[in-house]
Amino acid sequence: MTDWKLPWSASCICGQVKMRISAPPLIAMACHCRGCQKLTGGAYSLTLMHPGDGFEVLEGQTELGALHRAEAQHHYCTRCKSWLYTTAPGLRGMVNVRPAMLDDASWVAPYVESYVSEKLPGVVTGAKHSFAQFPPPERYGELMAGFAKEGARPA
């Protein structure tokens, strides 16, 4: 199945920041690390990794928040403080978008879960692949190919 029904619209909870996604995700992941638990206030963070040229902020301003580390820049709405997306040098131009910002996120399901070594008891994501930390870099090609073939799609 290749019909992604693009482009997608997304916004923060207050609506000040509006975004458009025009390229399909390369992978959907859930991260169970303590940092993501604290950032979301939940059991894990859910992300869709997109090519940077397939993502744009149409309206509103963002600010960096959370960890303030060079290896990951977490972008937030300046008004409501919703965590919108993450950029990082290690992502090589990719953008990790928080799927909850999509106008319709009802179809999103993680294909990979990372940091299961820090997963809270009883949490089940349904991800097909699990890793104690992040997947090794050499596995991402295979995981992305698997997601492209059998990952969740919009209805």
C-alpha positions in Angstrom: 0.0 0.0 0.0 1.5 3.3 -1.0 -1.3 5.8 -0.7 -0.4 8.1 2.2 -3.2 10.7 1.5 -0.7 13.6 1.7 -0.4 16.4 2.5 -1.3 16.3 6.2 -2.1 19.2 8.4 -0.9 19.5 12.0 -1.1 22.0 14.8 -0.4 22.5 18.4 -3.2 22.4 21.0 -3.8 26.2 20.9 -3.6 26.3 17.1 -0.9 29.0 17.0 1.6 26.7 15.2 0.4 25.1 12.0 2.4 22.6 10.1 2.2 20.7 6.8 3.7 17.3 6.0 4.1 16.5 2.3 6.3 13.4 2.4 5.5 10.0 3.9 7.1 9.0 7.1 10.2 6.7 7.0 9.3 5.0 10.2 7.0 5.2 13.3 8.6 4.7 16.7 7.8 4.7 20.3 10.6 5.6 22.8 10.3 4.4 26.4 13.4 6.3 27.8 12.9 8.2 31.0 13.5 11.5 29.1 10.6 10.8 26.8 8.4 9.8 29.7 9.2 13.1 31.4 8.7 15.1 28.2 5.3 13.6 27.4 4.1 13.0 31.0 3.2 9.5 29.6 4.6 6.1 29.2 6.5 6.8 26.0 6.8 9.3 23.1 5.5 8.5 19.7 7.2 9.8 16.6 7.0 9.8 12.8 10.3 10.4 11.1 10.0 12.5 7.9 12.4 13.9 5.4 13.1 17.5 6.3 12.0 18.7 2.9 8.6 17.1 3.5 7.9 19.1 6.6 7.2 22.8 7.1 5.9 25.2 9.8 3.3 27.3 8.0 2.3 29.7 10.9 3.5 30.5 14.4 6.8 30.5 16.2 8.5 27.7 18.0 11.1 27.7 20.7 13.6 25.1 21.9 12.8 23.4 25.1 13.4 20.3 27.2 17.0 19.0 27.3 18.7 21.9 25.4 21.4 19.5 24.1 23.2 19.8 20.8 22.3 16.2 19.8 18.5 16.9 19.9 16.5 20.1 19.5 12.9 19.8 20.8 10.7 22.4 19.2 7.7 23.7 21.2 4.9 26.2 20.6 5.8 29.5 22.3 2.2 29.9 23.6 0.9 26.5 24.7 4.2 24.7 25.0 3.1 21.6 23.0 6.1 19.5 22.0 5.8 19.6 18.2 8.8 18.0 16.6 12.5 17.3 17.1 15.5 18.0 14.9 19.0 16.7 15.4 22.3 16.6 13.6 22.2 12.8 14.0 18.9 12.7 12.0 20.7 13.8 8.9 18.0 16.3 7.8 15.1 14.2 9.0 12.4 15.6 11.4 10.7 13.6 14.1 7.1 14.8 14.3 4.8 14.2 17.2 1.9 12.4 15.6 -0.6 13.7 18.1 -0.2 17.1 16.4 -1.8 15.6 13.2 -5.3 16.6 12.4 -5.9 12.8 12.1 -3.6 10.6 14.1 -6.1 7.8 14.5 -4.1 5.4 12.3 -0.6 5.9 13.8 1.0 2.8 15.3 4.6 2.3 16.2 6.6 -0.1 14.1 9.6 0.0 16.4 10.0 0.6 20.1 13.2 1.8 21.7 14.5 1.9 25.2 12.4 -1.0 26.4 15.0 -1.3 29.1 13.3 1.7 30.7 9.7 0.8 29.8 7.1 1.2 32.5 5.4 -2.0 33.7 2.3 -3.1 31.8 2.9 -0.8 28.8 2.2 -2.4 25.4 2.7 -0.6 22.1 2.1 -3.3 19.6 5.4 -2.5 17.9 6.8 -5.2 15.7 10.4 -4.6 16.7 11.8 -3.9 20.2 15.3 -2.7 21.2 16.8 -2.3 24.7 18.1 1.2 23.6 18.0 2.7 20.1 18.3 0.3 17.2 21.9 0.0 16.0 22.6 2.4 13.0 23.1 -0.5 10.6 19.5 -1.7 11.3 17.7 1.5 10.3 17.7 0.7 6.6 16.1 -2.7 7.2 13.6 -1.3 9.7 12.6 1.6 7.3 12.2 -0.9 4.5 9.9 -3.0 6.7 7.9 0.0 7.7 7.5 1.0 4.1 6.2 -2.4 3.3 4.0 -3.2 6.3 3.7 -0.1 8.6 0.4 1.5 9.5 -1.2 3.9 6.9 -4.1 6.4 7.1 -7.5 4.9 6.4 
